Amino acid sequence: SANPDLWGPFWIATTLIFAMAVTGNLSSYYAYTGPAGGWTYNFNQLTLAGSVIYSYVTLLPLLLWAALRYYEAQKRLVDIICIYGYTLGVFVPVSIL
């Protein structure tokens, strides 16, 4: 279509970020063997996951778009961002495993 949907890639990336942070903290909680009540959550995992995923969704499509422009292929940046964003959907259930 003339107007690609950018909400899907945004929400898929955001869901993946929170799924990665939650499962990372859950695995840390289940692996904790110290005194009772001594485990604390780690918000750094959320920040790291957000940085990695949002960088992947924006920088890789930008590099691919630049390469396509160099080779004179006619593809819009928005279309490439949509494609990369929707491909993250497969990683949401995988991050829970």
N, CA, C and O atoms as a GROMACS GRO file, in nm:
protein
  388
    1SER      N    1   0.083  -0.118   0.000
    1SER     CA    2   0.000   0.000   0.000
    1SER      C    3   0.088   0.125   0.000
    1SER      O    4   0.210   0.117   0.018
    2ALA      N    5   0.027   0.238  -0.020
    2ALA     CA    6   0.101   0.364  -0.027
    2ALA      C    7   0.151   0.408   0.112
    2ALA      O    8   0.255   0.473   0.123
    3ASN      N    9   0.078   0.374   0.214
    3ASN     CA   10   0.115   0.413   0.351
    3ASN      C   11   0.142   0.289   0.435
    3ASN      O   12   0.048   0.223   0.477
    4PRO      N   13   0.268   0.256   0.460
    4PRO     CA   14   0.297   0.138   0.541
    4PRO      C   15   0.260   0.161   0.688
    4PRO      O   16   0.254   0.274   0.735
    5ASP      N   17   0.237   0.052   0.756
    5ASP     CA   18   0.198   0.056   0.896
    5ASP      C   19   0.322   0.052   0.984
    5ASP      O   20   0.394  -0.048   0.986
    6LEU      N   21   0.349   0.160   1.056
    6LEU     CA   22   0.465   0.164   1.145
    6LEU      C   23   0.429   0.132   1.290
    6LEU      O   24   0.518   0.117   1.373
    7TRP      N   25   0.299   0.122   1.322
    7TRP     CA   26   0.261   0.089   1.459
    7TRP      C   27   0.296  -0.055   1.493
    7TRP      O   28   0.340  -0.084   1.605
    8GLY      N   29   0.277  -0.144   1.398
    8GLY     CA   30   0.310  -0.285   1.421
    8GLY      C   31   0.455  -0.306   1.459
    8GLY      O   32   0.483  -0.367   1.562
    9PRO      N   33   0.550  -0.256   1.378
    9PRO     CA   34   0.690  -0.274   1.416
    9PRO      C   35   0.726  -0.211   1.550
    9PRO      O   36   0.807  -0.266   1.624
   10PHE      N   37   0.666  -0.096   1.581
   10PHE     CA   38   0.694  -0.032   1.709
   10PHE      C   39   0.647  -0.120   1.825
   10PHE      O   40   0.721  -0.141   1.921
   11TRP      N   41   0.524  -0.170   1.817
   11TRP     CA   42   0.472  -0.249   1.927
   11TRP      C   43   0.537  -0.387   1.934
   11TRP      O   44   0.553  -0.442   2.044
   12ILE      N   45   0.574  -0.442   1.822
   12ILE     CA   46   0.644  -0.571   1.825
   12ILE      C   47   0.781  -0.553   1.891
   12ILE      O   48   0.821  -0.634   1.974
   13ALA      N   49   0.852  -0.447   1.856
   13ALA     CA   50   0.983  -0.420   1.918
   13ALA      C   51   0.968  -0.394   2.067
   13ALA      O   52   1.048  -0.442   2.147
   14THR      N   53   0.867  -0.317   2.105
   14THR     CA   54   0.844  -0.288   2.247
   14THR      C   55   0.807  -0.413   2.324
   14THR      O   56   0.855  -0.432   2.436
   15THR      N   57   0.723  -0.498   2.268
   15THR     CA   58   0.686  -0.624   2.332
   15THR      C   59   0.809  -0.713   2.348
   15THR      O   60   0.826  -0.778   2.451
   16LEU      N   61   0.892  -0.718   2.247
   16LEU     CA   62   1.014  -0.798   2.255
   16LEU      C   63   1.107  -0.747   2.364
   16LEU      O   64   1.168  -0.826   2.435
   17ILE      N   65   1.118  -0.617   2.377
   17ILE     CA   66   1.203  -0.558   2.481
   17ILE      C   67   1.154  -0.600   2.620
   17ILE      O   68   1.234  -0.644   2.703
   18PHE      N   69   1.025  -0.586   2.644
   18PHE     CA   70   0.974  -0.623   2.776
   18PHE      C   71   0.979  -0.773   2.798
   18PHE      O   72   1.004  -0.817   2.911
   19ALA      N   73   0.956  -0.853   2.696
   19ALA     CA   74   0.965  -0.998   2.712
   19ALA      C   75   1.107  -1.039   2.746
   19ALA      O   76   1.128  -1.125   2.831
   20MET      N   77   1.206  -0.977   2.681
   20MET     CA   78   1.345  -1.008   2.712
   20MET      C   79   1.382  -0.967   2.854
   20MET      O   80   1.452  -1.040   2.924
   21ALA      N   81   1.335  -0.850   2.897
   21ALA     CA   82   1.366  -0.803   3.032
   21ALA      C   83   1.298  -0.891   3.138
   21ALA      O   84   1.360  -0.926   3.239
   22VAL      N   85   1.173  -0.926   3.115
   22VAL     CA   86   1.100  -1.008   3.213
   22VAL      C   87   1.162  -1.146   3.222
   22VAL      O   88   1.186  -1.196   3.333
   23THR      N   89   1.188  -1.210   3.108
   23THR     CA   90   1.244  -1.345   3.114
   23THR      C   91   1.387  -1.344   3.170
   23THR      O   92   1.429  -1.439   3.236
   24GLY      N   93   1.462  -1.238   3.142
   24GLY     CA   94   1.596  -1.228   3.201
   24GLY      C   95   1.590  -1.216   3.352
   24GLY      O   96   1.669  -1.280   3.422
   25ASN      N   97   1.498  -1.136   3.403
   25ASN     CA   98   1.484  -1.124   3.548
   25ASN      C   99   1.427  -1.250   3.610
   25ASN      O  100   1.465  -1.288   3.721
   26LEU      N  101   1.335  -1.317   3.540
   26LEU     CA  102   1.282  -1.442   3.593
   26LEU      C  103   1.389  -1.550   3.601
   26LEU      O  104   1.396  -1.623   3.700
   27SER      N  105   1.471  -1.559   3.500
   27SER     CA  106   1.578  -1.659   3.507
   27SER      C  107   1.678  -1.626   3.618
   27SER      O  108   1.730  -1.716   3.683
   28SER      N  109   1.704  -1.499   3.640
   28SER     CA  110   1.791  -1.458   3.750
   28SER      C  111   1.727  -1.493   3.884
   28SER      O  112   1.796  -1.536   3.976
   29TYR      N  113   1.597  -1.474   3.895
   29TYR     CA  114   1.525  -1.505   4.019
   29TYR      C  115   1.528  -1.655   4.049
   29TYR      O  116   1.552  -1.697   4.162
   30TYR      N  117   1.504  -1.736   3.944
   30TYR     CA  118   1.503  -1.882   3.966
   30TYR      C  119   1.643  -1.936   3.992
   30TYR      O  120   1.657  -2.039   4.058
   31ALA      N  121   1.745  -1.870   3.942
   31ALA     CA  122   1.883  -1.916   3.963
   31ALA      C  123   1.941  -1.864   4.094
   31ALA      O  124   2.049  -1.909   4.135
   32TYR      N  125   1.873  -1.773   4.161
   32TYR     CA  126   1.925  -1.713   4.285
   32TYR      C  127   1.925  -1.817   4.397
   32TYR      O  128   1.824  -1.882   4.422
   33THR      N  129   2.038  -1.831   4.462
   33THR     CA  130   2.050  -1.929   4.571
   33THR      C  131   2.093  -1.866   4.702
   33THR      O  132   2.128  -1.936   4.796
   34GLY      N  133   2.090  -1.735   4.710
   34GLY     CA  134   2.132  -1.664   4.831
   34GLY      C  135   2.024  -1.667   4.938
   34GLY      O  136   1.930  -1.746   4.930
   35PRO      N  137   2.037  -1.581   5.038
   35PRO     CA  138   1.939  -1.577   5.147
   35PRO      C  139   1.802  -1.533   5.095
   35PRO      O  140   1.791  -1.460   4.997
   36ALA      N  141   1.699  -1.579   5.164
   36ALA     CA  142   1.562  -1.547   5.124
   36ALA      C  143   1.540  -1.397   5.131
   36ALA      O  144   1.581  -1.332   5.228
   37GLY      N  145   1.475  -1.342   5.031
   37GLY     CA  146   1.446  -1.200   5.028
   37GLY      C  147   1.562  -1.114   4.981
   37GLY      O  148   1.552  -0.991   4.983
   38GLY      N  149   1.672  -1.175   4.938
   38GLY     CA  150   1.789  -1.098   4.898
   38GLY      C  151   1.796  -1.068   4.749
   38GLY      O  152   1.880  -0.989   4.706
   39TRP      N  153   1.711  -1.131   4.671
   39TRP     CA  154   1.715  -1.109   4.526
   39TRP      C  155   1.650  -0.974   4.491
   39TRP      O  156   1.549  -0.938   4.550
   40THR      N  157   1.709  -0.902   4.397
   40THR     CA  158   1.649  -0.778   4.347
   40THR      C  159   1.646  -0.782   4.195
   40THR      O  160   1.728  -0.848   4.132
   41TYR      N  161   1.552  -0.713   4.139
   41TYR     CA  162   1.538  -0.707   3.993
   41TYR      C  163   1.646  -0.616   3.936
   41TYR      O  164   1.707  -0.536   4.007
   42ASN      N  165   1.668  -0.630   3.806
   42ASN     CA  166   1.774  -0.557   3.738
   42ASN      C  167   1.714  -0.478   3.623
   42ASN      O  168   1.681  -0.535   3.519
   43PHE      N  169   1.699  -0.346   3.641
   43PHE     CA  170   1.644  -0.263   3.534
   43PHE      C  171   1.744  -0.238   3.422
   43PHE      O  172   1.706  -0.191   3.315
   44ASN      N  173   1.870  -0.269   3.446
   44ASN     CA  174   1.969  -0.254   3.340
   44ASN      C  175   1.940  -0.344   3.221
   44ASN      O  176   1.973  -0.311   3.108
   45GLN      N  177   1.877  -0.459   3.247
   45GLN     CA  178   1.839  -0.549   3.138
   45GLN      C  179   1.736  -0.484   3.046
   45GLN      O  180   1.741  -0.503   2.925
   46LEU      N  181   1.644  -0.409   3.103
   46LEU     CA  182   1.543  -0.340   3.023
   46LEU      C  183   1.608  -0.233   2.937
   46LEU      O  184   1.574  -0.218   2.820
   47THR      N  185   1.700  -0.158   2.994
   47THR     CA  186   1.770  -0.054   2.920
   47THR      C  187   1.855  -0.112   2.808
   47THR      O  188   1.854  -0.062   2.696
   48LEU      N  189   1.926  -0.218   2.839
   48LEU     CA  190   2.010  -0.282   2.737
   48LEU      C  191   1.925  -0.342   2.626
   48LEU      O  192   1.957  -0.325   2.508
   49ALA      N  193   1.817  -0.410   2.661
   49ALA     CA  194   1.729  -0.469   2.560
   49ALA      C  195   1.668  -0.360   2.472
   49ALA      O  196   1.659  -0.376   2.351
   50GLY      N  197   1.625  -0.251   2.533
   50GLY     CA  198   1.568  -0.140   2.456
   50GLY      C  199   1.668  -0.080   2.360
   50GLY      O  200   1.635  -0.052   2.244
   51SER      N  201   1.789  -0.060   2.407
   51SER     CA  202   1.893  -0.004   2.320
   51SER      C  203   1.925  -0.094   2.202
   51SER      O  204   1.937  -0.048   2.089
   52VAL      N  205   1.938  -0.223   2.229
   52VAL     CA  206   1.973  -0.318   2.124
   52VAL      C  207   1.860  -0.332   2.022
   52VAL      O  208   1.885  -0.325   1.901
   53ILE      N  209   1.739  -0.350   2.068
   53ILE     CA  210   1.627  -0.374   1.976
   53ILE      C  211   1.593  -0.249   1.897
   53ILE      O  212   1.577  -0.257   1.775
   54TYR      N  213   1.582  -0.134   1.962
   54TYR     CA  214   1.549  -0.013   1.886
   54TYR      C  215   1.661   0.027   1.790
   54TYR      O  216   1.635   0.083   1.684
   55SER      N  217   1.785  -0.002   1.827
   55SER     CA  218   1.895   0.023   1.734
   55SER      C  219   1.885  -0.070   1.614
   55SER      O  220   1.909  -0.028   1.501
   56TYR      N  221   1.851  -0.195   1.638
   56TYR     CA  222   1.834  -0.291   1.530
   56TYR      C  223   1.723  -0.249   1.434
   56TYR      O  224   1.735  -0.262   1.313
   57VAL      N  225   1.614  -0.200   1.491
   57VAL     CA  226   1.498  -0.162   1.409
   57VAL      C  227   1.524  -0.034   1.330
   57VAL      O  228   1.460  -0.013   1.226
   58THR      N  229   1.614   0.051   1.375
   58THR     CA  230   1.636   0.176   1.303
   58THR      C  231   1.766   0.177   1.223
   58THR      O  232   1.767   0.222   1.109
   59LEU      N  233   1.875   0.129   1.281
   59LEU     CA  234   2.004   0.142   1.213
   59LEU      C  235   2.023   0.043   1.099
   59LEU      O  236   2.075   0.080   0.993
   60LEU      N  237   1.984  -0.082   1.117
   60LEU     CA  238   2.000  -0.179   1.009
   60LEU      C  239   1.916  -0.144   0.886
   60LEU      O  240   1.968  -0.150   0.775
   61PRO      N  241   1.791  -0.107   0.902
   61PRO     CA  242   1.716  -0.064   0.782
   61PRO      C  243   1.777   0.061   0.717
   61PRO      O  244   1.774   0.075   0.595
   62LEU      N  245   1.831   0.150   0.798
   62LEU     CA  246   1.893   0.269   0.742
   62LEU      C  247   2.016   0.233   0.659
   62LEU      O  248   2.038   0.288   0.552
   63LEU      N  249   2.098   0.140   0.709
   63LEU     CA  250   2.214   0.095   0.634
   63LEU      C  251   2.173   0.021   0.507
   63LEU      O  252   2.233   0.041   0.401
   64LEU      N  253   2.072  -0.063   0.516
   64LEU     CA  254   2.023  -0.133   0.398
   64LEU      C  255   1.966  -0.036   0.296
   64LEU      O  256   1.990  -0.051   0.176
   65TRP      N  257   1.892   0.064   0.342
   65TRP     CA  258   1.837   0.165   0.252
   65TRP      C  259   1.949   0.242   0.182
   65TRP      O  260   1.941   0.269   0.062
   66ALA      N  261   2.054   0.276   0.258
   66ALA     CA  262   2.167   0.348   0.197
   66ALA      C  263   2.236   0.261   0.092
   66ALA      O  264   2.275   0.312  -0.014
   67ALA      N  265   2.251   0.132   0.120
   67ALA     CA  266   2.311   0.042   0.021
   67ALA      C  267   2.222   0.029  -0.102
   67ALA      O  268   2.272   0.027  -0.214
   68LEU      N  269   2.093   0.022  -0.082
   68LEU     CA  270   2.000   0.014  -0.196
   68LEU      C  271   2.003   0.143  -0.277
   68LEU      O  272   1.994   0.138  -0.400
   69ARG      N  273   2.015   0.256  -0.212
   69ARG     CA  274   2.024   0.383  -0.284
   69ARG      C  275   2.154   0.389  -0.365
   69ARG      O  276   2.156   0.443  -0.475
   70TYR      N  277   2.260   0.335  -0.308
   70TYR     CA  278   2.388   0.334  -0.379
   70TYR      C  279   2.377   0.253  -0.508
   70TYR      O  280   2.432   0.291  -0.612
   71TYR      N  281   2.305   0.141  -0.500
   71TYR     CA  282   2.287   0.057  -0.619
   71TYR      C  283   2.165   0.097  -0.701
   71TYR      O  284   2.122   0.023  -0.790
   72GLU      N  285   2.109   0.212  -0.670
   72GLU     CA  286   1.998   0.273  -0.743
   72GLU      C  287   1.870   0.188  -0.743
   72GLU      O  288   1.794   0.190  -0.840
   73ALA      N  289   1.848   0.116  -0.636
   73ALA     CA  290   1.722   0.043  -0.620
   73ALA      C  291   1.621   0.137  -0.556
   73ALA      O  292   1.654   0.213  -0.465
   74GLN      N  293   1.499   0.133  -0.604
   74GLN     CA  294   1.395   0.223  -0.555
   74GLN      C  295   1.314   0.156  -0.444
   74GLN      O  296   1.217   0.086  -0.471
   75LYS      N  297   1.355   0.177  -0.323
   75LYS     CA  298   1.281   0.128  -0.207
   75LYS      C  299   1.280   0.236  -0.102
   75LYS      O  300   1.382   0.298  -0.073
   76ARG      N  301   1.162   0.260  -0.044
   76ARG     CA  302   1.151   0.365   0.057
   76ARG      C  303   1.203   0.316   0.193
   76ARG      O  304   1.193   0.197   0.225
   77LEU      N  305   1.258   0.408   0.270
   77LEU     CA  306   1.309   0.376   0.402
   77LEU      C  307   1.198   0.324   0.493
   77LEU      O  308   1.220   0.233   0.572
   78VAL      N  309   1.081   0.381   0.482
   78VAL     CA  310   0.968   0.340   0.566
   78VAL      C  311   0.930   0.195   0.538
   78VAL      O  312   0.898   0.121   0.631
   79ASP      N  313   0.935   0.153   0.414
   79ASP     CA  314   0.903   0.014   0.380
   79ASP      C  315   1.005  -0.081   0.441
   79ASP      O  316   0.968  -0.188   0.492
   80ILE      N  317   1.131  -0.044   0.437
   80ILE     CA  318   1.235  -0.131   0.493
   80ILE      C  319   1.224  -0.138   0.645
   80ILE      O  320   1.244  -0.244   0.704
   81ILE      N  321   1.192  -0.027   0.708
   81ILE     CA  322   1.171  -0.029   0.855
   81ILE      C  323   1.053  -0.119   0.890
   81ILE      O  324   1.060  -0.193   0.988
   82CYS      N  325   0.947  -0.115   0.812
   82CYS     CA  326   0.832  -0.202   0.836
   82CYS      C  327   0.871  -0.349   0.824
   82CYS      O  328   0.834  -0.431   0.908
   83ILE      N  329   0.945  -0.381   0.720
   83ILE     CA  330   0.986  -0.520   0.700
   83ILE      C  331   1.070  -0.568   0.817
   83ILE      O  332   1.045  -0.676   0.871
   84TYR      N  333   1.169  -0.491   0.858
   84TYR     CA  334   1.254  -0.530   0.970
   84TYR      C  335   1.174  -0.536   1.101
   84TYR      O  336   1.196  -0.625   1.183
   85GLY      N  337   1.083  -0.442   1.120
   85GLY     CA  338   1.004  -0.442   1.243
   85GLY      C  339   0.915  -0.563   1.255
   85GLY      O  340   0.904  -0.622   1.362
   86TYR      N  341   0.850  -0.602   1.145
   86TYR     CA  342   0.762  -0.718   1.150
   86TYR      C  343   0.839  -0.848   1.160
   86TYR      O  344   0.784  -0.947   1.208
   87THR      N  345   0.963  -0.851   1.115
   87THR     CA  346   1.040  -0.975   1.130
   87THR      C  347   1.076  -1.003   1.275
   87THR      O  348   1.112  -1.116   1.309
   88LEU      N  349   1.068  -0.903   1.361
   88LEU     CA  350   1.096  -0.925   1.504
   88LEU      C  351   0.986  -1.004   1.572
   88LEU      O  352   1.006  -1.055   1.683
   89GLY      N  353   0.870  -1.017   1.509
   89GLY     CA  354   0.758  -1.088   1.569
   89GLY      C  355   0.791  -1.232   1.605
   89GLY      O  356   0.738  -1.284   1.702
   90VAL      N  357   0.876  -1.295   1.528
   90VAL     CA  358   0.912  -1.434   1.555
   90VAL      C  359   0.997  -1.446   1.682
   90VAL      O  360   1.001  -1.552   1.744
   91PHE      N  361   1.066  -1.339   1.721
   91PHE     CA  362   1.152  -1.346   1.838
   91PHE      C  363   1.077  -1.330   1.970
   91PHE      O  364   1.132  -1.361   2.075
   92VAL      N  365   0.953  -1.283   1.967
   92VAL     CA  366   0.877  -1.266   2.092
   92VAL      C  367   0.852  -1.402   2.159
   92VAL      O  368   0.886  -1.417   2.276
   93PRO      N  369   0.794  -1.501   2.090
   93PRO     CA  370   0.778  -1.630   2.159
   93PRO      C  371   0.912  -1.700   2.187
   93PRO      O  372   0.923  -1.775   2.284
   94VAL      N  373   1.011  -1.676   2.103
   94VAL     CA  374   1.141  -1.739   2.125
   94VAL      C  375   1.206  -1.681   2.251
   94VAL      O  376   1.275  -1.754   2.323
   95SER      N  377   1.186  -1.553   2.279
   95SER     CA  378   1.247  -1.494   2.398
   95SER      C  379   1.187  -1.550   2.527
   95SER      O  380   1.251  -1.546   2.632
   96ILE      N  381   1.067  -1.601   2.519
   96ILE     CA  382   1.004  -1.660   2.638
   96ILE      C  383   1.057  -1.801   2.664
   96ILE      O  384   1.062  -1.847   2.778
   97LEU      N  385   1.098  -1.867   2.557
   97LEU     CA  386   1.153  -2.002   2.574
   97LEU      C  387   1.286  -1.992   2.643
   97LEU      O  388   1.351  -2.094   2.668
   0.00000   0.00000   0.00000
